[in-house]
Amino acid sequence: MKLLIIGATGMIGSRITAEALDRGHEVIAAVRSPEKAGQRGGLRAVELDVTDTARLAALAAEADATISAVSPRSTGDAIAEANAYAEALIAGLQGRRLLLVGGAGSLNLPDGSPVADVVPELYRAEAQGMRQAFEKIAASALDFAVLAPAGLIEPGERTGTFRLGGRTFLTDAEGNSRISAEDYAVALLDEAEAPKHPRQIFTVAY
């Protein structure tokens, strides 16, 4: 497949890009600074501001699917930024397939209440913004799937062993909720290659 990966040099995006290339896919790495993407066979780095919907549409037309791993946070208004981000994806990817890196705040606790409402205050606006972004995308006609990570996602080991769930926040027997960025990338590329969650949000955790 040929994949357009937006935010390909970020902590999660770089792992998704590496996993895609390791699987033999071609990658268009869409980033603000293409020189940071490095060089590797099958990789083409291009400049993109996701709010440039005409440019986004043109690049998406070259690919079989678009993966967006952007965390919109530049103005200090996390909720407005997340909503603008969702609107840009909807406008630029009409008729195209989208796999979106979500946030744990878009998930629900077992009692059905939003995770976004109970995260630490420092991250609450961002979590609530991404939850609103998901709802906006879900209400659109986009062909999408959103993979929300566990409560903690950080660089680590690629084990290939993890659990998938629906929209309910997953924890282990000790109450921990975590996933490595490497295993997150495995789960997302599995979905890209063999879609099982069309127009759904799902999650991955150990």
N, C-alpha and C positions, 0 to 999 in steps of 0.2 A: 504494500500500500504506500501511497504518498500521503504524508501527514503534515499539516500546517500546525506548528506548535507555537502558540503565543506565550511569551514569557519563558522562553527556552533556556535562559541562563540563570533563572532563579533557583532557590534551594530545591523546590519540588520539580520545576520545569526542567532543570538540568538532568535530574534522574530519569524523568520521562523520556527526554531526548536520548540519553544513553541507552535506555532499555529498548526504545524503538529502533535505534541503529543496530544494536546487538541482535535484534530479531530480523534484520535485513530490510527494514522499511526505509524509504527515502524520507528525509525531513527537511521542511522549509522552516528554519528557526526565525521566527518573527520577534524582533527585540528592538529596544530603543538604541542600543549600541552594538551593531553587528560584529565589531571587532572583538567583542567579549565572548563570542560564540565558539571561537577556536576553529580548527579545520579537521575534518574527518571525512572519509569516503561516504557518500550518500547524504551529506549535510550541505545545505545552502542557507547562509544567513542573510536576512534582509531586514531593513529598518521598517518599523511599524509603530504608530501610535494607534491604539485600538479604537480611539474615537474618530479616526479617519475611516469612515465606513465604506467609502468608495475603494480605498486601497485594501481594506480588509476583504471586501467582496471579491476583488480581483485576485488576491492571493488564495482565498478559499476556493475559487473556481479551478485552481491548479491541483487541488488536493482531493483525496477521497474522503477525508474527515479533518475537522479542526479540533485541536485540543487547546483549551485556554487555561493557562496556569498563572494568570495575573492576579496579584493582590492589589486592588485599587486603593492606594493610600498616599495621596500627595498634597491634598489641600487642608486636611484636618477635619473635614466634614465627611466622616466615613459612610454615613447613610446616603447622603447625596451622591457620593462617588460610586458606591455600589449600584445604586439605581441607574446612574448614567452609564456605567459599565454594562449592565444588563441591556439597556436600551441600544447601546452600540452593537452588541453581539446580535441582538434581534434584527436590527436594521441591516447589518453587514452580512449575515449568514442565512438570509432567506433562501430556502430550498437546499440548504447544505446541512451536513451532519455535524453536531457539536458534542464534544465530550468536555465537561466542565469540572475543573478542580474546585470542589466546594469547600465549605468549612463546617466544623463540628457544630457550630452554632445553628446550622440549618436543620439539625436533627432534633428529635424529641426524646425526652426522658421516658422511661417505661410507663409513667402515669399519663403520658400524652402532652405534658407541658413542654414549652420550647427550651432547649438547652441555652439559647441565646439570652434568655432572661435570668440565668443563674451563673453565667460566666463572670469572672472577676471584672469589676467596674472598668478597669483599664482597657479591656478588650470588648466590652459589651456593645458599644456603638458599632464597631466593625462587625461583630457577630450578627447583630440585628440588621445591619445593612446588607450583609450577604444573604441573610434569610429572606429579606425583601426582594433581593435580586433573583433568588431562586423562584420565588412566587411569581415574579414578573415573567421570567423565562417559561415557567410552567403554564402560564396563561396564554403564551404565544403559540404560534403554529410551528415553532422550531422542532426539528428532529434532534432531540437532545437526550443525554444521560448525565447526571451529576453524581460524582463520587465524592462523598464527604469523608474525610479521614477521621481517625480516632481522636480523642481529646488531645493527645500529644503526638505530633509528628515531627521527627527530627532525623538527621543523617544517621545511618546505622548499617545493618547487615541485610543483604538480600537473601532471605531464607526460602522464599516461595511458599511458605506455610502461613496461613492467616485465615480469618473467618470473614465472610461477607454477610451483611445483614441488610434490612430495609431501612426505614427512616428512624428506627429506634437506636439510640446511643448504646454502643456495646462496651462492656467492661469484662475483665477477667474475674476469676474467683476471689482475688484480693481487692477488687474494686478499681483496678487500674484500667486505663483506656489509652492504648498507645499503638503506634505502627511506625516502622521505619519508612523514610522517604523512598528507599529502594523497593520495599515490598509494596508500598502504595503504587509505585510506577508499574510493577508487575500486574497488579489488579486492574489498573486503568488500561494497560495495553491488552490484557485479556478481553476486556469489554470492547475495545476498539476492533479487535480481530473477530470476536464472536459475540455480537450484541445479545445481552440477556435482560437488560433493564431499560427498554425504550421508554422515553418520556417519564423517567422515574429518578428519584434520588435514592442512592443506596450508600452503604458504608463499609469500611474495611478496618479490622482491628485484630490484634492477637487474642 
